[in-house]
Structures are given as C-alpha cells and as structure tokens.
Amino acid sequence: MSELLDGNAVVDDTHYRRLIELFTVEIRKRINPRVLLPHLIQYGTIDMEDAEKIRTQEVNRGSSTACWELLFCLPRHSKDYFKEFMNCLIACEYDDVAKILEPDMYESK
C-alpha cells in the first residue's frame, strides 16, 4: 500500500497466486522443498527466517507440510517471486511442475 501511495507501480500478482492455489496439491506431491530452498534464498525469494520455518515443518510434519509453508512464504519478499520460483523449479529439474504452472513461461526458458 505504501508503494502505491508513493506513486510506484504495484504489480498485480492475482493470476500467479491463483495458479499456485489451483495447483497446490500437485506441487506438494512433486517437489522437495529442501531442494528448492538454497535457490530461493539465493534469489532473495525466501529469507533465512522463512527457510527455517520450512525446514522445521519438514522435520516435524513432513515434506508436504513444508511445501505448503514454502508456497505460503513465496510472495512475501520479492515482487518477482513467481518468475524466481519458476527459475528455481527449472534449475532443480522440476520441469514438469514449471510446465504445469505456466506453460508459456516454461517454453520461453
């Protein structure tokens, strides 16, 4: 809100949030959040505090719950979180998930 008041353009990420919401079950089945974390931290998509929450969820409740936590944390720190997430999926060889989420973006990589 403060960015909007300052006159800065605010990106509407509704489409990306809906895609993630729509495919959450499939994403949770297919990815290992521990594999993605180093890449997401490197991009600044996930901070160390969020990474620790995700790791704790994995230890205490399993990979599926940790994946849900990761998806929940994605939009918090970066305006380009979806693009960064897609790049991480491809870098970690989760091409199938990237293709499901955004086929056009996947094909342009």
C-alpha positions as CSV (number, residue, x, y, z in Angstrom):
1,M,0.0,0.0,0.0
2,S,2.8,2.4,0.8
3,E,4.3,1.9,-2.6
4,L,1.0,2.7,-4.2
5,L,0.8,5.9,-2.1
6,D,4.3,6.8,-3.1
7,G,3.3,6.7,-6.8
8,N,5.1,3.4,-7.6
9,A,3.5,0.9,-9.8
10,V,2.3,-2.2,-7.9
11,V,2.3,-5.5,-9.7
12,D,-1.0,-7.4,-9.6
13,D,0.0,-11.0,-8.8
14,T,-3.5,-12.3,-8.5
15,H,-3.0,-14.6,-11.6
16,Y,0.1,-16.2,-10.1
17,R,-1.4,-16.6,-6.6
18,R,-4.4,-18.3,-8.2
19,L,-2.2,-20.6,-10.2
20,I,-0.3,-21.7,-7.1
21,E,-3.5,-22.1,-5.2
22,L,-5.0,-24.2,-8.1
23,F,-2.0,-26.5,-8.3
24,T,-1.0,-26.6,-4.7
25,V,-1.9,-30.3,-4.3
26,E,0.1,-31.3,-7.4
27,I,3.0,-29.1,-6.4
28,R,3.1,-30.6,-2.9
29,K,3.2,-34.2,-4.4
30,R,6.0,-33.4,-6.8
31,I,8.6,-31.2,-5.2
32,N,11.0,-31.5,-2.3
33,P,11.2,-28.1,-0.6
34,R,14.6,-28.7,0.8
35,V,16.0,-28.9,-2.8
36,L,14.5,-25.6,-3.7
37,L,15.4,-23.6,-0.6
38,P,19.1,-22.8,-1.5
39,H,18.0,-21.4,-4.9
40,L,15.1,-19.4,-3.4
41,I,17.4,-18.0,-0.7
42,Q,19.9,-17.1,-3.4
43,Y,17.3,-15.2,-5.4
44,G,16.0,-13.4,-2.2
45,T,12.6,-15.0,-2.7
46,I,12.8,-16.7,0.7
47,D,14.7,-15.2,3.7
48,M,16.5,-17.2,6.3
49,E,13.6,-16.9,8.8
50,D,11.2,-18.4,6.3
51,A,13.7,-21.1,5.3
52,E,14.0,-22.1,9.0
53,K,10.2,-22.3,9.3
54,I,10.1,-24.5,6.2
55,R,12.9,-26.8,7.5
56,T,11.1,-27.1,10.9
57,Q,7.9,-28.0,9.2
58,E,9.7,-30.7,7.2
59,V,11.3,-32.2,10.3
60,N,8.1,-32.0,12.4
61,R,5.3,-32.7,9.9
62,G,6.9,-33.9,6.7
63,S,7.7,-32.7,3.2
64,S,4.1,-32.0,2.1
65,T,3.5,-29.6,5.0
66,A,6.9,-28.0,4.4
67,C,6.0,-27.5,0.8
68,W,2.7,-25.8,1.8
69,E,4.8,-23.4,4.1
70,L,7.1,-22.7,1.2
71,L,4.2,-21.8,-1.1
72,F,2.7,-19.6,1.6
73,C,6.0,-17.7,2.0
74,L,6.8,-17.1,-1.7
75,P,5.1,-13.8,-2.2
76,R,6.5,-12.2,1.0
77,H,9.8,-10.8,-0.1
78,S,10.1,-10.3,-3.8
79,K,7.8,-8.8,-6.4
80,D,9.2,-11.3,-9.0
81,Y,8.6,-14.3,-6.7
82,F,6.7,-16.3,-9.4
83,K,9.4,-15.8,-12.0
84,E,12.1,-16.7,-9.4
85,F,10.1,-19.7,-8.3
86,M,9.8,-20.9,-12.0
87,N,13.6,-20.4,-12.4
88,C,14.2,-22.5,-9.3
89,L,11.9,-25.2,-10.4
90,I,13.7,-25.5,-13.7
91,A,17.2,-25.3,-12.1
92,C,16.2,-28.1,-9.8
93,E,14.8,-30.2,-12.6
94,Y,11.2,-29.8,-11.7
95,D,10.4,-29.0,-15.3
96,D,7.1,-30.9,-15.1
97,V,5.8,-28.6,-12.3
98,A,7.0,-25.5,-14.1
99,K,5.2,-26.6,-17.3
100,I,2.0,-27.3,-15.3
101,L,2.1,-23.8,-13.6
102,E,2.9,-21.7,-16.6
103,P,3.5,-23.4,-19.9
104,D,4.2,-20.2,-21.8
105,M,6.8,-19.1,-19.3
106,Y,8.3,-22.5,-19.2
107,E,8.6,-22.7,-23.0
108,S,10.4,-19.4,-23.1
109,K,13.2,-20.6,-20.9
